[in-house]
Amino acid sequence: MPTLLPTLDDKCALITGGSKGLGKALAVELAQKKARLALVARDEKDLIKTKTELEQKFKIKVNYYAGDVSDPKQVKKIIRQVMDDLGQIDILINNAAIWWQGDLEQHSNTKLQELFQINTLGYIYTIKYVLAHMRRQRSGQILNIISIAGVDYEPDWAPYTATKHAVKAFTESIRKKCAQDNIKIMAIYPPGMDTQIFKSAGFDYGKADWMAKKEDIAKIAVFMLSQPDDIVLNHVQVRKLGYN
């Protein structure tokens, strides 16, 4: 008889960048699995819109927290509030990120700082303040949504790629120590997706053939989170067939 995968029913899942794009797709997948949701994003209007949609569709309660992951004080406050509201954090999905491309000389110093503050430090801050709770629970799963740019090297993406390689190194560096406390540390490396990340940065590619569907990536991510307690999928690269 096949072994059934663990259920995510009633697990508390915290998703950064959870109001739209892949973050929203992840929230939909987890809502279908009956997880309890805590969504974090900078835009409160987007959060309220997503909260309303999910609650109406799935008949669940969704908690949301407006804040900037690049600010450690805000991150610490949000994590404390999630614990007060939900009592635990079983799953952390680091997803909030921004995009920029072009020659290094085209990147302003402000943009360089913003890339690292959100794409790299944002992940580190969130993990820092969640780990203490997961260690007390002696359980937890942390999934970093990185990017195939964290594996490959593209000439026009140098600073963006550097932020993603840094998160990859950080993820691998903390993996073994966290395993001692029964905490899974994982990373998924998706290709470009049909989200607003490019358009928001001023690079509107439309729906290009090389883009993966965010819903497909969300399904893979939730599959990673649904493995038996003693199985962990540390690094999963996802590529669009015929590209890369």
Secondary structure, DSSP 8 states (H G I E B T S, - for coil): --------TT-EEEEETTTSHHHHHHHHHHHHTT-EEEEEES-HHHHHHHHHHHHHHH---EEEEE--TT-HHHHHHHHHHHHHHHS---EEEE-------S-GGGS-HHHHHHHHIIIIIHHHHHHHHHHHHHHHHT-EEEEEE--GGGTS--GGGHHHHHHHHHHHHHHHHHHHHHHTTTEEEEEEE---BSSSHHHHTT----S-TT-B-HHHHHHHHHHHHTS-TT----EEE---TT--
